Amino acid sequence: MLHKRQNPEPEMNGAAIVLSDGREVPITDTMVKQALDNLAQAGSTDTTDKCAS
C-alpha cells in the first residue's frame, strides 16, 4: 500500500527566479496560473488593437 506524504514538497521542474540576493525561488504552477490570469484580465480591459497596422 502506498502512503501519501503529509506535506509533499513542490516539484522542481528546473525553472526558478533568482532574487538579487542570490536566492532561487522555484516557479510553481500556481505562480504561472496567476500570471496568466492577470494577463487575461489585462487583455480583456485593453480596448486598443496592438496588432492592427
N, CA, C and O atoms as a GROMACS GRO file, in nm:
protein
  212
    1MET      N    1   0.083  -0.119   0.000
    1MET     CA    2   0.000   0.000   0.000
    1MET      C    3   0.088   0.125   0.000
    1MET      O    4   0.185   0.134   0.075
    2LEU      N    5   0.052   0.221  -0.085
    2LEU     CA    6   0.128   0.345  -0.094
    2LEU      C    7   0.078   0.445   0.009
    2LEU      O    8  -0.043   0.458   0.031
    3HIS      N    9   0.169   0.516   0.070
    3HIS     CA   10   0.133   0.619   0.167
    3HIS      C   11   0.162   0.755   0.107
    3HIS      O   12   0.271   0.777   0.053
    4LYS      N   13   0.066   0.846   0.116
    4LYS     CA   14   0.088   0.983   0.069
    4LYS      C   15   0.161   1.060   0.177
    4LYS      O   16   0.138   1.040   0.296
    5ARG      N   17   0.250   1.147   0.135
    5ARG     CA   18   0.322   1.231   0.229
    5ARG      C   19   0.228   1.339   0.281
    5ARG      O   20   0.144   1.390   0.207
    6GLN      N   21   0.243   1.373   0.408
    6GLN     CA   22   0.158   1.475   0.470
    6GLN      C   23   0.176   1.610   0.402
    6GLN      O   24   0.077   1.674   0.368
    7ASN      N   25   0.299   1.652   0.382
    7ASN     CA   26   0.329   1.781   0.320
    7ASN      C   27   0.426   1.757   0.204
    7ASN      O   28   0.547   1.771   0.219
    8PRO      N   29   0.372   1.721   0.088
    8PRO     CA   30   0.463   1.694  -0.023
    8PRO      C   31   0.539   1.820  -0.064
    8PRO      O   32   0.485   1.930  -0.064
    9GLU      N   33   0.666   1.800  -0.100
    9GLU     CA   34   0.746   1.913  -0.145
    9GLU      C   35   0.701   1.952  -0.285
    9GLU      O   36   0.664   1.866  -0.364
   10PRO      N   37   0.705   2.082  -0.316
   10PRO     CA   38   0.668   2.122  -0.452
   10PRO      C   39   0.768   2.064  -0.551
   10PRO      O   40   0.888   2.056  -0.523
   11GLU      N   41   0.717   2.025  -0.668
   11GLU     CA   42   0.805   1.971  -0.770
   11GLU      C   43   0.890   2.083  -0.829
   11GLU      O   44   0.841   2.193  -0.855
   12MET      N   45   1.016   2.053  -0.850
   12MET     CA   46   1.104   2.149  -0.914
   12MET      C   47   1.127   2.100  -1.056
   12MET      O   48   1.189   1.995  -1.077
   13ASN      N   49   1.076   2.175  -1.153
   13ASN     CA   50   1.089   2.136  -1.292
   13ASN      C   51   1.206   2.205  -1.360
   13ASN      O   52   1.218   2.202  -1.483
   14GLY      N   53   1.292   2.267  -1.283
   14GLY     CA   54   1.409   2.330  -1.339
   14GLY      C   55   1.396   2.479  -1.363
   14GLY      O   56   1.490   2.542  -1.413
   15ALA      N   57   1.282   2.538  -1.329
   15ALA     CA   58   1.264   2.682  -1.351
   15ALA      C   59   1.260   2.753  -1.216
   15ALA      O   60   1.193   2.709  -1.123
   16ALA      N   61   1.334   2.862  -1.208
   16ALA     CA   62   1.337   2.938  -1.083
   16ALA      C   63   1.362   3.085  -1.113
   16ALA      O   64   1.419   3.120  -1.217
   17ILE      N   65   1.319   3.168  -1.020
   17ILE     CA   66   1.350   3.311  -1.025
   17ILE      C   67   1.469   3.331  -0.931
   17ILE      O   68   1.466   3.284  -0.817
   18VAL      N   69   1.572   3.399  -0.978
   18VAL     CA   70   1.688   3.426  -0.894
   18VAL      C   71   1.674   3.568  -0.841
   18VAL      O   72   1.672   3.664  -0.918
   19LEU      N   73   1.664   3.580  -0.711
   19LEU     CA   74   1.650   3.711  -0.647
   19LEU      C   75   1.784   3.784  -0.642
   19LEU      O   76   1.889   3.723  -0.662
   20SER      N   77   1.780   3.912  -0.616
   20SER     CA   78   1.902   3.994  -0.615
   20SER      C   79   2.002   3.947  -0.510
   20SER      O   80   2.122   3.972  -0.523
   21ASP      N   81   1.954   3.879  -0.403
   21ASP     CA   82   2.047   3.829  -0.301
   21ASP      C   83   2.097   3.688  -0.332
   21ASP      O   84   2.166   3.627  -0.250
   22GLY      N   85   2.063   3.637  -0.451
   22GLY     CA   86   2.114   3.507  -0.493
   22GLY      C   87   2.023   3.389  -0.462
   22GLY      O   88   2.048   3.278  -0.509
   23ARG      N   89   1.918   3.412  -0.383
   23ARG     CA   90   1.826   3.302  -0.352
   23ARG      C   91   1.748   3.264  -0.476
   23ARG      O   92   1.711   3.349  -0.556
   24GLU      N   93   1.722   3.134  -0.490
   24GLU     CA   94   1.642   3.084  -0.601
   24GLU      C   95   1.503   3.047  -0.550
   24GLU      O   96   1.490   2.974  -0.452
   25VAL      N   97   1.401   3.098  -0.617
   25VAL     CA   98   1.262   3.069  -0.581
   25VAL      C   99   1.202   2.988  -0.696
   25VAL      O  100   1.188   3.039  -0.806
   26PRO      N  101   1.168   2.861  -0.670
   26PRO     CA  102   1.109   2.780  -0.777
   26PRO      C  103   0.981   2.842  -0.830
   26PRO      O  104   0.900   2.895  -0.754
   27ILE      N  105   0.962   2.836  -0.962
   27ILE     CA  106   0.840   2.884  -1.024
   27ILE      C  107   0.738   2.771  -1.016
   27ILE      O  108   0.762   2.662  -1.068
   28THR      N  109   0.626   2.797  -0.951
   28THR     CA  110   0.524   2.695  -0.929
   28THR      C  111   0.411   2.707  -1.030
   28THR      O  112   0.396   2.810  -1.096
   29ASP      N  113   0.332   2.602  -1.041
   29ASP     CA  114   0.213   2.606  -1.127
   29ASP      C  115   0.122   2.720  -1.086
   29ASP      O  116   0.065   2.788  -1.171
   30THR      N  117   0.108   2.741  -0.956
   30THR     CA  118   0.021   2.847  -0.905
   30THR      C  119   0.070   2.984  -0.953
   30THR      O  120  -0.011   3.068  -0.990
   31MET      N  121   0.201   3.005  -0.951
   31MET     CA  122   0.257   3.133  -0.996
   31MET      C  123   0.227   3.155  -1.145
   31MET      O  124   0.191   3.266  -1.186
   32VAL      N  125   0.242   3.050  -1.225
   32VAL     CA  126   0.218   3.061  -1.369
   32VAL      C  127   0.071   3.088  -1.396
   32VAL      O  128   0.037   3.175  -1.476
   33LYS      N  129  -0.017   3.014  -1.328
   33LYS     CA  130  -0.162   3.034  -1.348
   33LYS      C  131  -0.204   3.175  -1.309
   33LYS      O  132  -0.283   3.238  -1.379
   34GLN      N  133  -0.150   3.226  -1.198
   34GLN     CA  134  -0.184   3.361  -1.154
   34GLN      C  135  -0.136   3.464  -1.256
   34GLN      O  136  -0.208   3.559  -1.286
   35ALA      N  137  -0.016   3.446  -1.308
   35ALA     CA  138   0.037   3.539  -1.408
   35ALA      C  139  -0.049   3.538  -1.534
   35ALA      O  140  -0.078   3.643  -1.591
   36LEU      N  141  -0.090   3.418  -1.578
   36LEU     CA  142  -0.174   3.408  -1.698
   36LEU      C  143  -0.311   3.470  -1.674
   36LEU      O  144  -0.366   3.536  -1.762
   37ASP      N  145  -0.367   3.448  -1.554
   37ASP     CA  146  -0.496   3.511  -1.521
   37ASP      C  147  -0.484   3.662  -1.524
   37ASP      O  148  -0.573   3.731  -1.575
   38ASN      N  149  -0.374   3.716  -1.468
   38ASN     CA  150  -0.352   3.861  -1.468
   38ASN      C  151  -0.341   3.915  -1.610
   38ASN      O  152  -0.395   4.021  -1.640
   39LEU      N  153  -0.270   3.842  -1.696
   39LEU     CA  154  -0.257   3.884  -1.836
   39LEU      C  155  -0.392   3.880  -1.907
   39LEU      O  156  -0.425   3.970  -1.984
   40ALA      N  157  -0.470   3.777  -1.881
   40ALA     CA  158  -0.602   3.764  -1.944
   40ALA      C  159  -0.692   3.880  -1.900
   40ALA      O  160  -0.764   3.936  -1.982
   41GLN      N  161  -0.688   3.914  -1.772
   41GLN     CA  162  -0.769   4.026  -1.722
   41GLN      C  163  -0.722   4.157  -1.783
   41GLN      O  164  -0.804   4.240  -1.823
   42ALA      N  165  -0.592   4.177  -1.792
   42ALA     CA  166  -0.539   4.299  -1.851
   42ALA      C  167  -0.576   4.308  -1.998
   42ALA      O  168  -0.607   4.416  -2.048
   43GLY      N  169  -0.574   4.194  -2.067
   43GLY     CA  170  -0.610   4.192  -2.207
   43GLY      C  171  -0.757   4.220  -2.231
   43GLY      O  172  -0.794   4.280  -2.332
   44SER      N  173  -0.840   4.176  -2.138
   44SER     CA  174  -0.984   4.197  -2.156
   44SER      C  175  -1.023   4.342  -2.129
   44SER      O  176  -1.130   4.385  -2.172
   45THR      N  177  -0.940   4.418  -2.059
   45THR     CA  178  -0.970   4.559  -2.033
   45THR      C  179  -0.902   4.650  -2.132
   45THR      O  180  -0.929   4.770  -2.136
   46ASP      N  181  -0.813   4.594  -2.214
   46ASP     CA  182  -0.742   4.673  -2.315
   46ASP      C  183  -0.828   4.682  -2.441
   46ASP      O  184  -0.859   4.580  -2.503
   47THR      N  185  -0.868   4.803  -2.478
   47THR     CA  186  -0.958   4.821  -2.593
   47THR      C  187  -0.882   4.855  -2.720
   47THR      O  188  -0.943   4.869  -2.826
   48THR      N  189  -0.750   4.869  -2.713
   48THR     CA  190  -0.672   4.901  -2.833
   48THR      C  191  -0.629   4.772  -2.901
   48THR      O  192  -0.604   4.671  -2.836
   49ASP      N  193  -0.620   4.777  -3.033
   49ASP     CA  194  -0.576   4.662  -3.110
   49ASP      C  195  -0.429   4.682  -3.144
   49ASP      O  196  -0.396   4.758  -3.235
   50LYS      N  197  -0.342   4.615  -3.070
   50LYS     CA  198  -0.199   4.634  -3.089
   50LYS      C  199  -0.148   4.567  -3.215
   50LYS      O  200  -0.037   4.598  -3.260
   51CYS      N  201  -0.225   4.476  -3.275
   51CYS     CA  202  -0.180   4.406  -3.395
   51CYS      C  203  -0.221   4.480  -3.522
   51CYS      O  204  -0.170   4.450  -3.629
   52ALA      N  205  -0.310   4.575  -3.512
   52ALA     CA  206  -0.356   4.648  -3.630
   52ALA      C  207  -0.245   4.742  -3.678
   52ALA      O  208  -0.175   4.804  -3.598
   53SER      N  209  -0.231   4.752  -3.810
   53SER     CA  210  -0.132   4.846  -3.861
   53SER      C  211  -0.194   4.938  -3.963
   53SER      O  212  -0.125   5.025  -4.018
   0.00000   0.00000   0.00000
